[in-house]
């Protein structure tokens, strides 16, 4: 599978990128780095750090958005991801020499690679901009897998809204309107993609790659942050990791086809909603909402991939 990833690393983004780079059946064609968990320059620097550890500096990094289409200043979350985005890992700016490519170059990648899939792990702004710039080419993308929304559960930045959709609801709606086939991994499932400290220690012990030394520090940091947010939680939910997992193991998630919309303004800004009065799939909808997944397979598969040699 050929995968283009839009991201804002971020602890869970970092794990998602590592998973994609190590997965034997995923070919990562590029990383588009934007604002979100951190500013876009820090996001690109963190992405370069991950690529360097993987020995894959040949994978291009593309320039993304630095704010939502509303023009609001972006809010970051150092209390969850740390000041530099990957918890206790300090990636000194300028350490890795890499070029940030023009966003327009992603259209060449899409045109050259049929059946390409996109995973959007952060705010929807940059991916929406791609549709605004070249809707014809973006219409060739086989699937969009978007980490966003919250259905029938509370939000994580407001009582009703998940962070990515809240950050730029207008762009989220644009993707829903123009994506050929859209798969959502919302908060109601990603919050169950828990990785514990013990799991991270096992990853470190069995790993045969250069990422082994960062598994424990970042999982423990993330778990500690979540223990303050959700007292009693053991471990932390790796939202973006589940989203990339979904691109390779779609059959392990339970989807319901329903038309989705995101509230743009007011007290319910960022709220994602669909008509669940009838739990039958809407055959006419191109939106597919994840409602469940095979957690045991997720743990086993992620462990197998993250411990692989480079």
TORPA-786664 format. One line per field, with one value per residue (C-alpha): x, y, z. Coordinates in Angstrom, 3 decimals. Layout:
px: c(X,...)
py: c(Y,...)
pz: c(Z,...)
This chain:
px: c(0.000,1.267,0.662,0.965,0.794,-0.373,0.838,1.854,4.251,3.196,3.826,1.064,1.994,5.577,4.464,2.189,5.090,7.374,4.681,4.200,7.946,8.500,5.379,6.369,3.253,3.283,5.338,5.489,5.708,5.879,5.103,3.185,3.880,1.520,0.574,-1.382,0.298,3.231,4.034,4.749,8.532,8.820,6.555,8.848,11.925,10.354,9.407,13.013,14.199,11.953,13.066,16.728,16.341,14.683,17.435,14.792,15.816,14.936,11.250,10.251,8.796,6.263,5.292,1.911,-0.352,0.579,-2.951,-6.579,-8.498,-10.240,-6.903,-7.005,-3.713,-3.238,-3.338,-0.646,-0.660,2.723,1.054,0.315,3.062,5.821,7.343,9.030,6.281,7.812,7.574,11.015,12.841,14.675,15.250,17.581,16.502,19.015,20.420,19.084,19.601,16.416,14.530,10.944,9.290,6.587,3.122,2.257,4.689,2.299,0.131,2.970,3.189,-0.557,-0.523,2.389,0.915,-2.486,-4.504,-2.619,-4.100,-3.847,-3.777,-4.616,-3.508,-3.797,-5.811,-7.514,-6.267,-3.455,-5.291,-8.293,-5.953,-4.856,-8.473,-8.811,-5.676,-6.296,-9.609,-9.210,-5.974,-7.168,-10.206,-7.834,-6.884,-8.330,-9.153,-8.808,-8.267,-8.884,-8.250,-11.077,-14.455,-16.218,-19.499,-21.666,-18.800,-17.564,-14.940,-11.394,-11.092,-14.722,-17.609,-18.599,-15.580,-12.429,-9.242,-8.611,-12.155,-12.372,-9.110,-10.463,-14.069,-14.424,-11.578,-12.943,-16.250,-14.429,-12.730,-16.042,-17.614,-14.921,-13.016,-13.776,-14.046,-13.559,-12.822,-13.007,-11.205,-12.899,-12.338,-14.898,-12.507,-9.077,-9.487,-9.509,-6.193,-4.329,-0.626,0.774,4.187,4.646,3.903,6.515,9.097,8.426,8.844,12.220,13.326,12.374,12.970,15.621,15.712,16.951,13.592,13.918,15.421,12.512,9.543,9.633,10.337,7.565,4.931,5.633,5.493,2.198,0.728,1.626,-0.063,-3.210,-3.232,-3.790,-6.527,-8.255,-7.534,-7.280,-6.292,-3.450,-1.400,-2.414,-4.534,-2.506,-5.077,-2.918,-1.361,-4.814,-5.531,-2.436,-3.194,-6.642,-5.116,-3.419,-6.034,-9.359,-11.030,-10.182,-12.361,-16.141,-17.415,-20.861,-21.604,-23.334,-23.239,-21.170,-21.110,-19.048,-20.419,-18.431,-19.472,-20.934,-20.717,-20.811,-18.013,-16.119,-18.894,-19.182,-22.615,-24.447,-27.929,-27.723,-31.479,-31.162,-28.017,-28.074,-25.431,-26.397,-25.515,-25.287,-22.782,-19.068,-18.320,-17.423,-17.345,-15.288,-17.327,-15.056,-11.848,-10.036,-7.927,-6.066,-5.053,-4.059,-1.704,-0.234,0.193,1.696,4.105,5.172,5.782,7.466,9.989,11.003,14.562,15.016)
py: c(0.000,3.437,5.939,9.720,10.960,14.385,14.835,17.090,15.004,14.701,11.540,9.454,10.771,9.662,6.128,6.126,7.190,4.524,1.892,2.990,3.057,-0.418,-2.043,-4.519,-3.785,0.031,2.274,5.785,8.241,11.477,13.336,16.618,18.506,21.130,22.904,20.947,19.321,21.665,24.384,23.224,23.779,21.682,19.089,18.885,18.665,15.815,14.042,14.338,12.827,9.798,9.450,9.676,6.865,4.779,5.549,6.970,10.552,9.887,10.295,13.916,16.266,18.769,22.209,22.358,24.973,26.995,28.004,27.112,28.737,31.024,32.763,32.049,31.450,27.745,26.270,23.721,21.086,20.954,19.518,16.362,16.099,18.129,21.420,19.839,17.396,13.972,14.024,13.907,13.497,16.704,17.122,20.064,22.220,22.143,18.744,17.065,18.572,18.164,20.051,21.130,20.615,22.785,21.432,21.453,18.593,16.171,16.334,14.799,11.946,11.343,11.389,8.956,6.482,5.019,3.676,5.947,6.269,9.332,9.260,12.620,12.552,16.214,19.304,19.045,22.411,21.285,18.360,20.620,23.121,20.364,19.930,23.689,23.815,20.753,18.980,16.923,15.277,14.844,13.057,10.285,9.448,6.027,6.625,9.211,7.824,10.701,10.811,13.084,13.430,11.895,10.004,9.222,10.068,13.350,15.386,15.927,19.704,20.645,18.598,17.695,18.231,16.293,18.333,17.882,18.732,21.539,23.020,23.546,22.404,24.167,22.136,18.926,19.535,20.145,16.735,15.081,16.792,16.085,12.959,9.988,7.578,8.757,6.510,8.193,6.878,9.056,9.440,6.764,4.111,5.750,6.272,2.463,2.019,1.887,1.167,0.603,1.104,-2.679,-2.994,-0.315,-2.136,-5.315,-3.341,-2.119,-5.607,-7.363,-4.567,-5.002,-1.428,2.052,3.080,0.747,3.435,5.853,3.509,3.525,7.265,8.489,5.966,6.682,10.426,10.100,7.764,10.194,13.041,10.971,9.867,13.531,13.911,10.593,9.432,5.663,5.188,2.708,3.664,6.112,6.001,6.195,7.829,8.323,4.882,3.322,5.481,4.285,0.717,1.148,1.843,-1.566,-3.545,-2.096,-5.464,-5.324,-2.259,-2.145,0.707,2.163,4.212,7.436,10.959,13.102,16.849,19.029,22.082,25.176,27.849,28.380,26.431,23.108,24.031,20.935,18.514,15.693,14.236,11.617,10.136,7.076,6.685,3.653,1.543,0.392,1.615,4.277,2.760,6.201,7.567,7.724,8.367,5.360,5.835,3.402,2.176,-0.634,-2.533,-5.747,-4.573,-7.874,-7.922,-4.251,-5.021,-8.099,-6.481,-3.255,-5.263,-7.386,-4.322,-2.080,-4.752,-5.542,-4.869,-1.967)
pz: c(0.000,-0.932,1.852,2.098,5.694,6.886,10.466,13.354,15.509,18.500,20.533,18.977,15.510,16.146,16.970,13.926,11.675,13.131,12.551,8.939,8.232,9.695,8.229,5.498,3.437,3.628,1.369,2.814,-0.066,1.923,5.131,5.113,8.351,9.756,12.974,15.591,18.553,17.875,15.347,11.801,11.942,15.103,13.492,10.451,12.670,14.647,11.425,10.214,13.504,12.957,9.328,10.347,12.894,10.194,7.717,5.362,4.765,1.131,2.038,1.330,3.945,2.631,3.851,5.589,7.146,10.201,11.187,10.445,7.593,10.107,10.696,14.436,16.182,16.771,20.274,21.157,23.900,25.680,28.788,26.779,24.163,25.802,24.713,21.703,20.771,21.477,25.259,26.894,23.570,22.715,18.998,18.543,15.604,12.796,13.785,10.645,7.232,5.259,2.609,3.135,-0.225,-1.736,-0.980,-4.675,-5.243,-3.535,-6.666,-8.687,-6.168,-6.408,-10.217,-10.323,-7.823,-8.502,-5.560,-3.165,0.339,2.587,6.389,7.956,11.595,12.565,11.765,8.380,7.084,4.792,3.256,2.623,0.948,-1.429,-2.510,-2.959,-5.107,-7.262,-6.719,-9.899,-8.784,-5.191,-6.576,-7.671,-4.070,-3.281,0.405,3.153,6.654,9.057,12.791,13.864,15.458,18.436,18.178,21.195,23.589,25.119,23.279,24.510,24.078,24.772,26.144,22.571,20.289,19.443,18.973,15.237,14.142,16.681,15.398,11.877,11.417,8.058,6.583,8.116,6.328,3.049,3.276,4.052,1.054,-1.530,-0.454,-2.717,0.221,3.798,6.772,10.182,13.254,15.883,19.598,20.479,19.109,19.358,23.103,23.402,21.555,24.866,25.126,28.619,30.177,30.412,26.690,25.942,28.052,26.092,22.856,24.079,25.112,21.877,19.383,16.701,15.408,16.326,17.793,20.771,23.033,22.628,23.146,26.949,27.488,25.199,26.310,29.985,29.362,27.474,30.095,32.876,31.007,30.526,34.158,35.039,32.421,33.102,36.666,36.832,33.190,32.811,29.787,27.067,23.909,20.689,18.439,15.350,15.575,15.305,12.260,10.384,11.533,9.957,6.550,6.559,8.479,7.489,8.002,11.733,12.320,12.389,10.234,9.786,6.669,7.711,6.366,8.735,9.327,11.663,13.478,12.483,15.002,18.439,21.674,19.818,17.386,16.244,17.153,14.617,14.136,12.121,12.242,14.489,14.932,12.674,12.972,9.363,6.970,4.477,1.118,-0.438,2.075,1.258,4.952,7.103,10.883,12.959,15.915,17.112,16.396,17.241,20.177,20.614,16.961,17.214,20.124,18.472,15.065,16.430,18.580,15.609,13.442,16.020,16.960,13.353,12.194,9.800)
